[in-house]
Amino acid sequence: MSSIRAIVKAKNTILFKFSFGMSLLFLVMTAATYMVVDLVVKDYLVNKNKESIDEIGSHIVSEISQRISIAETLTRHLAAAGETWPQDPQLFYKVIPQMLNMKEYQDIIAGGGVWPEPQQFTPGVVRRSFFWGRDNFGELQYFDQYNDVEGTGYHDEEWYVPGRYSKQGECLWSKSYMDPYTLAPMVTCTVAMFKQEVFSGNATVDVSLQQLKSILHQGSAKLRGYAYAVDRNNKFLSFPDDELTKVANRDSNHLTQEYITVNQLAEKLESFQPIAEILTEINQSLIQSIADKTRVPAANITEHSKQISPLDAQLIVANMSTMPDQSSHRNTKTISVISKQDFLLGEAVNVSVFIIPKTLWKVVVVTPQQVAINSASKVSNLILMLLIAIMIIAAFFGFMYCRRSLIVPIYQMVNQLQRPVTEGGQVYPELLDDRRQDEFGLLAYHFNQSKMALDNNNRDLKLQINERKQAEYQLKHLALHDPLTGLPNRLLFQDRLEQAIALSDRHQHKFAVFFMDLDNFKIINDTMGHDAGDELLKQVSLRLSCTGRKTDTVARLGGDEFAFIITKVNTIEDAVTFAQRLNSLLKTPIEINGNNINMGSSIGITIYPDDAANSEELLRNADIAMYQAKDDGRNTVRFFTSEMNARLQRNKEVLTDLAESLTKEHFELYYQPLFTIDQNILVGAEALIRWHHPEKGMIPPDQFIAVAEKSGLINELGDWVLAQACREIKNFLNAGITAFKVAINISPVQFRRKDLLQHMLMILAQHDVSAELIELEITEGAVMDNVDQAIETMQALHDAGFQLAMDDFGTGYSSLSYLKRFPIQKVKIDRSFISDLENDDDSKSITTAIIQMSHSLGLHVLAEGVETEEQLHYLQAEKCDYVQGYFTGRPIPASEFIKKFSESKKGKYANGAWTESTTMT
């Protein structure tokens, strides 16, 4: 049975059950709150919205009433003027326009004047009015057509007759009509004039309602609805859509427009019928309210004016009857109904009718019912959200308290047992709080004691695991990186190279592989020590790491060899540019132990896929190109070519044959004699190796010595030459050839061997041959790489009994300061100077200088490559010491050498030719 119980399912946890219960309680409370808000708050808010509608309607009525009051005040002033002024026409002509044309009244007042009763102003004159109206340009003009004797006059007009039945100072308003100039709705305010309490005429002011539509629109826009107004007779004063409420009339060839009544609009639009009925019922109720009042009979008004219908007269009387009560009923009367479908808004609306007592005009405010509902819903939703937020906060704190007091302690214990907390790779004990003074505190205390004991046991184990992981990481890093420089090693470079090949094949682009070898690094290592060499490699690695892009790779393959993968090389010039950057970085001296070291590098470059198809070939080709750069003088760059590969194959073939021939004795030594130039005495011979290939025949040294040096096989080949020379020296001695030294060439590779002297002495000891019989020929190039070390090696060889000769002198770069330090006994003039003695004065000068300089240093001089008698005579004349060449003797096998010189006598001149005498020794 498992010691650890399975994790409790989420639905069975205490936290889930507690959270589920709290959620149910919260949902019930939310539903209850929603019902309360929806039933109570929303109804309250809808009523508040209706109050807002009443407030806006009252505001609109107030705006209109303000303009009505202005007109009434001006009319009363005109009436007072007509009652009190002297009956002087000139005074009326002068003052009345001034009263009407006051600046603050110009937008409201369209005209006005004084209209006396017959013969009241001028005896004997029936019509004597003083009226001014605004023309098309808004300027006041006097109109006299009402005084025309042949005209109908003005005493029977609809706006004039009711004045006879009004009280002093009362303002009566006419029904609306259109201004013939501006085509704006107008109404007329009339105030009766009395002289000695007898009606003497009327004063009128025409009021323009052109701004009425703007007032109604601004007021109703706040409720996203619209508003319009009708006059006492339910004739439209303003409407949002004039095309529905205006009709065109042609009078005296003039096209005019008039507003229609609400009943006329109801006949056109059935959906307007309910509102028309409401407005009609309002008028009927007004008429009914004054049915029993006979103070001003409506019939008399109808009788004196044909323009006034009985219904209009009744409304005039109703308007006059309400005036005494206006002071005690200042608030407007409001009637509100709901229409299911408005013909303009296309939705259910609230229709509110506001009655202006002074004029009995009706202002109708239409607002979408949904606006009120939405407004109420918005506020109620906000209240609901606030209540829910309060409940959430309360529930949250209650939940947190219960969770902290009950659930958290249990979860802490469970989590501690099942899932220890790990931070930063370390396991830290999360102990329960055992300071609680309850059962949880007691449980936590005993649990903590057990856990700390377990943690102590596990800590050491975890440390061991971490150490092992760290060691594995270090081993992996060491396996893929060079421990000295931190660069990728050959293994990682090989992997990166495979990846580069795959990417190149996928994206069809080229990349380059660079193989770099530091020039003369071995000299630094040998002269300054391995520590200095390691520091130099580190500094070089740091510089090389800064040259690549993120996608490039630089690696150290071993020793002083570095390799690069340069991605996305489009042209050869890109690779050359990068190689130049590498060389420029290394041109700056590197300071090591206080010494500034100038490093050069030989770089080989190969391009994928032009030069190779796989990683092995790429590395091999870059290596080949690098060695070609070294052969071409070092500190340069070479690209791989097919000719290099062919040469490599030939060298490989030569190297294979060399290794095989060394085991099968395919080599032979030839000896070229060395003579004194003055007495023609044999003093030695140079041992020259010959290769007798079983299939290819004789192979000259210049075709395999260089290969042997590069491969290191030259050491084995040199050992064979020295051993074979020792064996044949003994044969020479046995044949009677004495006072004789064998010259052996020492390769630069052999010369740099640490155990060169010990190895040579061991071979001599094996064959019982003295070092005094051996002359070692060393080239200038072998000693100039590290002069101090070379001098030390040469001195050791000289002390061991070997005679030393500087071979190919004049072709290197040794100076007199070095030459006098070298422990050598002989200088060999290179054959390149001897071959041109007959024709080249420079060669003669150099040869002479070498002879003289060597003699001044106490050195013997040998001229090699002498092939003509003229050359020999010149050297004799310059007192050269020894001579070697085809003219004096060709290289021959040891057997022939013994046969020839064991019987020879001292060489001499006879008949102008070089001859040999044979003697038995």
Salt bridges, closest charged atoms under 4 A:
ASP38 OD1 - LYS42 NZ 2.82
GLU51 OE1 - LYS48 NZ 3.41
GLU63 OE2 - HIS59 NE2 3.84
GLU63 OE1 - ARG67 NH1 3.38
GLU72 OE1 - LYS358 NZ 3.60
GLU117 OE2 - ARG164 NH2 3.49
GLU158 OE2 - ARG232 NH2 3.88
ASP242 OD2 - LYS213 NZ 2.79
ASP242 OD2 - LYS246 NZ 3.88
GLU258 OE1 - LYS235 NZ 2.99
ASP312 OD2 - LYS175 NZ 3.90
ASP433 OD1 - ARG435 NE 3.04
ASP438 OD2 - ARG436 NH2 2.91
ASP455 OD2 - LYS451 NZ 2.77
GLU472 OE2 - ARG468 NE 3.55
ASP482 OD2 - ARG556 NH1 2.94
ASP517 OD2 - LYS630 NZ 2.73
ASP519 OD1 - LYS630 NZ 2.97
ASP526 OD2 - LYS522 NZ 2.80
ASP552 OD2 - ARG549 NE 3.04
ASP610 OD2 - LYS510 NZ 3.02
ASP631 OD2 - LYS710 NZ 2.49
ASP632 OD2 - ARG638 NE 2.77
GLU653 OE2 - LYS696 NZ 2.72
ASP657 OD2 - HIS693 NE2 3.18
ASP657 OD2 - LYS696 NZ 3.51
GLU660 OE2 - LYS664 NZ 2.74
GLU668 OE1 - HIS692 NE2 2.64
GLU686 OE1 - LYS828 NZ 3.23
ASP719 OD1 - ARG753 NH1 3.88
ASP719 OD2 - HIS759 NE2 2.76
ASP755 OD1 - ARG753 NE 3.37
GLU775 OE2 - LYS826 NZ 2.97
GLU777 OE2 - LYS828 NZ 2.68
ASP785 OD2 - ARG752 NH1 3.12
ASP788 OD1 - ARG821 NH2 3.30
GLU864 OE1 - LYS828 NZ 3.62
GLU869 OE2 - HIS873 NE2 3.32
ASP881 OD2 - HIS855 NE2 2.96
ASP881 OD2 - HIS860 ND1 3.85
GLU916 OE2 - LYS900 NZ 3.37
